[in-house]
Amino acid sequence: MRSRNSSRQTILEGTYDVCIIGGGATGMGCALDAQLRGYSTVLLDAGDFVSRTSAASTKLVHGGVRYLQQAVADFDYGQYAMVRKALHERIHMLRCAPFLAHPLELLVPCFSLWELVYFTIGMKTYDWIAGSASLFPSRMLSKAESLRRMPSLRSDKLSGTVSYADGQFDDARFGLTLAQTFAQQGGQLINYAKAVGFGKDTKGKLDVLEVEDQFSQERFQIRAKVFVNCTGPFADHIRLLANPSVAERLRLSKGVHLLLPLEALQSKSALLIPKTEDGRVIFAIPWLGRLLVGTTDDEANLSDEMVVTPEEVKFLLKYVNQYLKVNLTPNDVLSAYAGMRPLVKSKDAVNTKKLIRDHEVEVDEVSGLISVLGGKWTTYRAMAEDGINHAQRALGGQQVACKTLDFLLTGAQGFTPDFWKQLAQNYRLSPETAQHLAEKFGTDSPKVLELAAQDPQLLQPLTDGGFVIRAEVVYAIREEMAQTIEDILLRRVGVQFHSWREAAQAAPVVGQLLAQELAWSDAQTKQAIDAYLGSIQHLLQSAGIG
Ligand SMILES: Cc1cc2nc3c(=O)[nH]c(=O)nc-3n(C[C@H](O)[C@H](O)[C@H](O)COP(=O)(O)OP(=O)(O)OC[C@H]3O[C@@H](n4cnc5c(N)ncnc54)[C@H](O)[C@@H]3O)c2cc1C
C-alpha cells in the first residue's frame, strides 16, 4: 500500500470506473472483485479500514447453526438458502487466506438423550447442506470423550456433546489483507476520508463524490462512473445523500464480545451454548490465545456508542460460569468490544434476532447509486460478486466474469501450517513471535522482518514479555496506512484485543514510532498517547471493570 498522502494525490488526479464507499468486509470484497475484473477502482473509508462492524464479529466463518434452527422451526426457505450459501463461501475463505482462517471444532453440550439426538440430527443436516464443502463430519460424543476434549465443561448433568465443524478467522487482519491484495492489483485506497455529498451529471446520475479528509478537514472530489455504497450500518445515510426520497432499509443490532483468560476453557475446541433465556446462542471460542465469548443481539441506533456495558458483561459471564467450571467476575475480563449488525428490514420479523443475515443489492434508478446491504463476513465474496455484477451492468461494455472464487490473498501463496517454524529458524525468533507473525501475515512475514534486518532494534517486543515486535508497527505505518495508535494496537497487531492493559503499556512506544515515521511534533505525540490511554480508560470504565 502507498502512503496516505501519495494515495490522496493519485486519487485526486484520476477518474475511476468504480468508487467503493466503505472499507469493511463488503467494501474490500467489492474493491478487489472490481479491480480483478479490470475496472479502475478506488475505495475510501471515513475511518480506518475495517474499523467498524467488520472488526467486531464473532470471528466465525460459518453457515450459522442458529439460522438453520430458525429455518427449520419457521419453515423459512430464505434462512435455509442463506445458510447454504454461507456454508459454500466458508470453504472459499479458508482456502484464500489459510493463515487467517482455519477449521474449528465446536462442541454443543447436551443434558439428555433427547438433546443428543436433536443436535446430532441438526448438525448432520448442517453437514448435508455443506455437501462437498463440509470441513469434517459432525458426531455425537460420550460424556467421557467430551470431558477429555474440554475438561472445564461442567459435568454434573451432562449427557454428552455433539461435535461439529465451522471455521474461525482474524476478521481485522482479513480485511487488511484484502486491502493489501487490492492495492497490489493496482487499486487505490484511502482511509480517514469521509463521503459527504455527491455531484450529479445532467441526467441526475452520480458522477462526483465530495470527500472530507478527517485529519485536515479539507474537501476533495473523487470522479467515477459508478458508486458502490458499502457502508454497512451507515448505508441509509449514503443512500439518502444520493437520493433524499428513498425509504430507510436498515435495522441495526448491537452485539458484544468479551476476551477472557484461555485457561477458563482448557480446550482447542469451542463451546456453543445453544440457548439462553432470551433465545440466543453464545459461543466460547479459543481465539489467538484468549477465550472469546459472545454475542448479544439488541436493537440499536446509529448514534449509540459502541462500548460494552456492565449489564452485557454480567449477561455473558453468567452463561460462561454456568457451563464451565469457573467463577469468572468482571475483573477477569481482559478486553471486550461491541459492534453493530447492519440488517436489512423485513416486514415480518418482530425482533432483530429473527432477521435474515442475507444481503441485498439495491440500484437506485434515480441516482445510479448501488448499495450492498446486510450480509455476513462469511458471504463477503458472494456479496461482492453480486454488487460488482450490478456495477458492471451499469458500466456497460464487455461483461467480465468474477475472478475472486479461487484467488489467493497476499500471504497465502506457499503457506503451510508449520510455516512459522521456518520463520523462527531463519530469523531466530521465539516460537510465540514466529507463530504470531505467521498468523497475521502468512508468507508476507519476511517483509516485516526485513525491516528488522535493517534496524535490529525493531526486533524488540512492544511490551515486556510480549510477542508482538516493533517491526510490525513500522510495517503497519509504512505499508498498511496506519495513522493512529488504535489503528496499530487494535486492528494491525491485535494487542488491544488481547488485553486492554497490555495495549495501554504499549501505547508510548507505538506513539514514538508513529512520531518518527509520520514526523509528528512532541506535542502531537503526547496528545495521541494521552488520547489513546484515555480511550482505554473509558472502555474499562464503561464495562465496569476496576
Ligand atoms: C456482534 C457481531 C458478530 C458477528 N459475527 C459474525 C461472524 O462470526 N461471522 C460472520 O460471517 N459475520 C458476523 N457478523 C456480521 C459481519 O461482521 C458483518 O456483516 C460485516 O462485518 C459487515 O461489513 P460491512 O463492510 O458491510 O460493514 P462495516 O464493517 O461496518 O463497514 C462499513 C464501513 O463504511 C465506512 N463508512 C461509513 N460511513 C462512511 C462515509 N460517509 N464515507 C466513507 N466511509 C464510510 C465505515 O467507517 C466502515 O468502515 C457479526 C456482526 C456483529 C455485529
The ligand as an SDF file (V2000), in Angstrom:
LIG
                    3D

 53 58  0  0  0  0  0  0  0  0999 V2000
  -21.6310   -8.8350   17.0630 C   0  0  0  0  0  0  0  0  0  0  0  0
  -21.4760   -9.3220   15.6560 C   0  0  0  0  0  0  0  0  0  0  0  0
  -20.9890  -10.6080   15.4100 C   0  0  0  0  0  0  0  0  0  0  0  0
  -20.8470  -11.0550   14.1070 C   0  0  0  0  0  0  0  0  0  0  0  0
  -20.2860  -12.2710   13.8960 N   0  0  0  0  0  0  0  0  0  0  0  0
  -20.1140  -12.7310   12.6460 C   0  0  0  0  0  0  0  0  0  0  0  0
  -19.4550  -13.9640   12.4260 C   0  0  0  0  0  0  0  0  0  0  0  0
  -18.9680  -14.6130   13.3450 O   0  0  0  0  0  0  0  0  0  0  0  0
  -19.3300  -14.3750   11.1440 N   0  0  0  0  0  0  0  0  0  0  0  0
  -19.8380  -13.6780   10.0940 C   0  0  0  0  0  0  0  0  0  0  0  0
  -19.7530  -14.1510    8.9740 O   0  0  0  0  0  0  0  0  0  0  0  0
  -20.4140  -12.4640   10.2680 N   0  0  0  0  0  0  0  0  0  0  0  0
  -20.5560  -11.9750   11.5190 C   0  0  0  0  0  0  0  0  0  0  0  0
  -21.1140  -10.7440   11.7270 N   0  0  0  0  0  0  0  0  0  0  0  0
  -21.5500   -9.9580   10.5750 C   0  0  0  0  0  0  0  0  0  0  0  0
  -20.3870   -9.2180    9.9100 C   0  0  0  0  0  0  0  0  0  0  0  0
  -19.4600   -8.7690   10.8500 O   0  0  0  0  0  0  0  0  0  0  0  0
  -20.9400   -8.0390    9.1130 C   0  0  0  0  0  0  0  0  0  0  0  0
  -21.9510   -8.4830    8.2590 O   0  0  0  0  0  0  0  0  0  0  0  0
  -19.8690   -7.3610    8.2680 C   0  0  0  0  0  0  0  0  0  0  0  0
  -18.7150   -7.1050    9.0060 O   0  0  0  0  0  0  0  0  0  0  0  0
  -20.4220   -6.0540    7.7110 C   0  0  0  0  0  0  0  0  0  0  0  0
  -19.4120   -5.4570    6.9430 O   0  0  0  0  0  0  0  0  0  0  0  0
  -19.6380   -4.0910    6.1750 P   0  0  0  0  0  0  0  0  0  0  0  0
  -18.4320   -3.8570    5.3740 O   0  0  0  0  0  0  0  0  0  0  0  0
  -20.9290   -4.1580    5.4660 O   0  0  0  0  0  0  0  0  0  0  0  0
  -19.8060   -3.0070    7.3400 O   0  0  0  0  0  0  0  0  0  0  0  0
  -18.6660   -2.2800    8.2000 P   0  0  0  0  0  0  0  0  0  0  0  0
  -17.6200   -3.2230    8.6220 O   0  0  0  0  0  0  0  0  0  0  0  0
  -19.3460   -1.5240    9.2780 O   0  0  0  0  0  0  0  0  0  0  0  0
  -18.0020   -1.2980    7.1760 O   0  0  0  0  0  0  0  0  0  0  0  0
  -18.6210   -0.1120    6.7630 C   0  0  0  0  0  0  0  0  0  0  0  0
  -17.5320    0.9250    6.5790 C   0  0  0  0  0  0  0  0  0  0  0  0
  -18.0930    2.0820    5.9830 O   0  0  0  0  0  0  0  0  0  0  0  0
  -17.4140    3.1920    6.4960 C   0  0  0  0  0  0  0  0  0  0  0  0
  -18.2220    4.3980    6.3140 N   0  0  0  0  0  0  0  0  0  0  0  0
  -19.3670    4.7490    6.9460 C   0  0  0  0  0  0  0  0  0  0  0  0
  -19.7960    5.9460    6.5200 N   0  0  0  0  0  0  0  0  0  0  0  0
  -18.9090    6.3630    5.5870 C   0  0  0  0  0  0  0  0  0  0  0  0
  -18.8040    7.5400    4.7950 C   0  0  0  0  0  0  0  0  0  0  0  0
  -19.6810    8.5400    4.8880 N   0  0  0  0  0  0  0  0  0  0  0  0
  -17.7480    7.6480    3.9520 N   0  0  0  0  0  0  0  0  0  0  0  0
  -16.8350    6.6650    3.8540 C   0  0  0  0  0  0  0  0  0  0  0  0
  -16.8880    5.5290    4.5970 N   0  0  0  0  0  0  0  0  0  0  0  0
  -17.9170    5.3850    5.4450 C   0  0  0  0  0  0  0  0  0  0  0  0
  -17.2030    2.8460    7.9730 C   0  0  0  0  0  0  0  0  0  0  0  0
  -16.1510    3.6010    8.5370 O   0  0  0  0  0  0  0  0  0  0  0  0
  -16.9110    1.3670    7.8980 C   0  0  0  0  0  0  0  0  0  0  0  0
  -15.5280    1.0690    7.8810 O   0  0  0  0  0  0  0  0  0  0  0  0
  -21.2330  -10.2400   13.0310 C   0  0  0  0  0  0  0  0  0  0  0  0
  -21.7010   -8.9440   13.2690 C   0  0  0  0  0  0  0  0  0  0  0  0
  -21.7870   -8.4820   14.5700 C   0  0  0  0  0  0  0  0  0  0  0  0
  -22.2220   -7.0730   14.8340 C   0  0  0  0  0  0  0  0  0  0  0  0
  1  2  1  0
  2  3  1  0
  2 52  2  0
  3  4  2  0
  4  5  1  0
  4 50  1  0
  5  6  2  0
  6  7  1  0
  6 13  1  0
  7  8  2  0
  7  9  1  0
  9 10  1  0
 10 11  2  0
 10 12  1  0
 12 13  2  0
 13 14  1  0
 14 15  1  0
 14 50  1  0
 15 16  1  0
 16 17  1  0
 16 18  1  0
 18 19  1  0
 18 20  1  0
 20 21  1  0
 20 22  1  0
 22 23  1  0
 23 24  1  0
 24 25  2  0
 24 26  1  0
 24 27  1  0
 27 28  1  0
 28 29  2  0
 28 30  1  0
 28 31  1  0
 31 32  1  0
 32 33  1  0
 33 34  1  0
 33 48  1  0
 34 35  1  0
 35 36  1  0
 35 46  1  0
 36 37  1  0
 36 45  1  0
 37 38  2  0
 38 39  1  0
 39 40  1  0
 39 45  2  0
 40 41  1  0
 40 42  2  0
 42 43  1  0
 43 44  2  0
 44 45  1  0
 46 47  1  0
 46 48  1  0
 48 49  1  0
 50 51  2  0
 51 52  1  0
 52 53  1  0
M  END
$$$$
